[in-house]
Amino acid sequence: LIHSALRSWQSTLTHKPAAADNYFNVLCAALKFGVSRRRLADNFAIGIPDLYDIGRRARIVWTVQDVELFVRTAEELGLPTVADAALLGFETGLRPEDLITVRTDHVFRYELTKRALKVTRFGNRYYATIPRTEELNVVLTRCRRRHRQPGVDTLLVKNNGEPFLDFQLENAVRLVRRACGICYMDPVTGQREELHLRDLRGTFATRLLATTDLTDKEIAEVMAWSPRWVARIRRVYVNDLDHIEAMGRRWQSQPADPAAGNLL
């Protein structure tokens, strides 16, 4: 009965599926705690599927040209710190809530490591560990040069040196996006979709899945996902041919085994 009531409540939140899934993730974690303390007999939220359709936005990605136009427009509007956010998201794939809370002490010599704020349905929080590429180092240097108020240690700051609040960054991104007119055009349907800051996460994941031969476990460590989730979205984010091509490149890089003989 309670499970059915939760499903009914979920059906009223279809207009904001991602937010609804976050609600249920927190609820499931709270119920799990209640069960572990023997205050509840069962976790009634287990088994309720997500509303957010990963396939719907999986292919909505920012191109390099989109990012460049966004950055240029943000700087023309006097919002260079909003450009910082787009660049940092493009090079790390962090969720917006993690972008505005990542601190300078999360940056190490070879990697950026941050515990994700998002709690999974089973009460877990994963660490995102992003290697420091040359491109990411350029963005980190850019962010560190910003004026900060005393005691502020977040990588991203507003023009006044204070940290962003989530709604402030989203509003600023929306302002710049409308000014530059960037959008995603579905190549099959021709449908136009707005580009959100959160879509930079999918953009980064797409690059990892389609242009590298990283394993699911390695990508999970970078994205703060579970390996099972990576395996699931691999089928959505990239074409099978991309994955086969990556495997082919890996095989070709291996030294030949003389004992195997010539199979042709």
N, C-alpha and C positions, 0 to 999 in steps of 0.2 A: 504493500500500500504506500509506504513512504517512498520507495523507489519510483513508483508510478507518479507520485506527486512531484518528485524532483524532475522527472521527464517532462511533465506538464509545464512546470516552471521554466525549464530550459526552452520549451517551444515558444515561450513569450519573448525570448531574447534573440530570435533569429536575425533581427535587424542589426545586431552587433555581435557576430559569432565569435570573433577573437576574444573580445572582452568576456563574453559568456564562458568560454572555455577556461579563461583565467579564474573566473569566479569558482567554477567547479573544481579546478585544480586545488585551490585553497580550501574549499569545502571538503574535498576528499582527504587532504592532508589533516584537517582538523578532526574529521571522523575517524581517521586511522589512529590518531593520538588517543581519542576517546576509547577506542577498542583496546588499545595497548594498555590503558589504565583501568580497563574493565568497567568503564562507565557506560559503555554502549555494547550491545550484543553483536552488532554487525555494522559494516561500512556500507551504507545504502547508496553511496555515490559510485561504487565500483561497477563497471559494466556500462556506464552511460557514455556513448560515443561523443567525440568532439563535433561541434557544429561547423567549425572553421574548415573549409575545404582547401587543403593544401594545394590541390591541383589547380584551383581557380587562380591563385596568385603566383604559383610557382614559376610561371614563365614571364611574369611581369618584372622586368629587370631594367636597371639603369645601364645605358651604354656609356662608354668613355666620353662620347660627345655630349651626352646628357649631363654628366658630372661637370665637364669643362664649362658648359654653358651656364649651369647652375652656379658654379663658383664665380664665374665672371659677372653674372648678374647680381649675386649677393654682394660682391665687392663694389659694384657700381651703385648699389642701394645703401652703401655704408654699413653693411652687415658682414664683415669679413669673418666674424666668429661663427656665423651660421654656415659659411663656406667651410670652416674648419670641421664642423659636425658632419657635413656630407662627405668630405674627404676621409675623415676618420672612420665613418661607417663603411665607406667603399673599401677601405684597406683592412678592416677588422671583422666586419660582419656582426658586430655587437648589436644587440637589441637597443632601441632608443633609451630605455630605462637604464641600461648598462653604460651607454655612451655618456650620459650626463653625470654618471657617478664614478666612472673610471678615474683613478687618481694617479698622480705621478709615481707613487710608491708601488703601483701595479706594473710598472715598466722596469724590466730587468735587462741584463746585458744582451741576451739573445732572444728574449720573448716578452710579450705582454700577457700577464696572467691575471684573470679576474674571476671571482666566483659570481655566477649569474644570479640576478635577483629573482628570476622566475623560479617558482617552486613547481615541480612536476606533480602529476596526479597522485603519485605514490610518495610524495613528501621529500623528493630528492632535489638537490640543487647541484648542478654540474659546474666545473671550472672551464672557462674558455682560455686556451693557451695558444696565442697567435705568434708565430715566428716573426721576428723583426726583419722584414725585407727592406730593400733599399727604398722602395716607395713608402712603406710605413714609417721609416726613419725620417724621411722628408716631412711627412705630416706631423710626426711627434715634435720635430724641431720647430715647425710653424706654430704648433699649439703652445709650446713652452715659452715662446717669445711674447705671448699676450700679457698685457697688464693684469695683475691679480690684486684683489684686496688682501690685507693681512689675514693669514690663516686659511686662505682658499688654496686647496691643492688638487682640485679637479683639472683634468686636461682641458676640458671645454669650459669656457667662461663666456659671459655676455660682454658687450662692449665696455660696461662699467666695472668689469673685473669680478663680478659676482657669479656664482654657479647658476646654470639654467635650471628652471623647474620644467617638468615634462611638457606642460601645456604651453609654456613660453617658447620652447624649441619647436614644437609642432606648429604653432601659429606662425612663427618666423619662417619655417620651411614652406608653409602654404603660401605666404606672401611672396617669397622668391619664386616659387614654382609657377604661380600665376603670372608673375612679371616676365618670366622667360618663356613660358608656354610649353615646357617639356611635358611629354606624355608617352605612354606606351601604346603602340598600335599593334593589335593582334594581326599577324600576317595571314591568318586563315579567314577570320570573320571581318577584319577591318575595324573592329570595335576599339574605341579609344578608352584608355584607363588612366586615371591619375597616378602619378608616381608618388609614393609615400616614403618617408624616411625609413620605415620598417622594411620596405622592399630592397633596401641596400643589403639587408641580411641575406635575402634570397639571391641577390646578385653575387654576393661573395661566395655563397654556397655553390652556385652554378659554376663559378670559375674554378673552385676546388674540384668539383665533380667532373667537369667537362675537360679541363685543361691540365690536370695533374693525374698521377697514378697513385695518389695517397689511398691507403686502405680505409675502410669504414671506421675502424677504430681510431686512426689518425685524424680523420675528418671530424669525428665525434669529439676528440680532445680539443680541436681548434674551435669548433662551433658551440661547445657546451651542450651537446646532444648525447643521447644514448646511441651506441652502435646500431641497435635495432631500428632506431628512427632514421639513421642515415641510410640503412639498407632500404627502408621503405620509400624515402624521398628520392633515392637515386633513380628509381623507375619513373619519377615524375619530372625531376629537374633536367635530366639529360636524355638524349636519344641513345638507344642501345648501341648505335654505331659509334658514338663518342667513346663509350666504355670499351668496346671491342678494340677501337683504335689505340686507346691508352694501354690496354693489355698487350697489344701487338708491339708497341714501342718498348714495353718492359721486356717482353720475350726477346726481342731483337738485341737488347742491350746485354743479355746474358751470354757468357762464353759458350761456345759449342761443346757438346759432350762427345768426345771421340768414340766412346763405347756405344753410342746410340746408332751409329752408322748412318748411311744415306737413305732416307725414307722415300726419296723420289726416284 
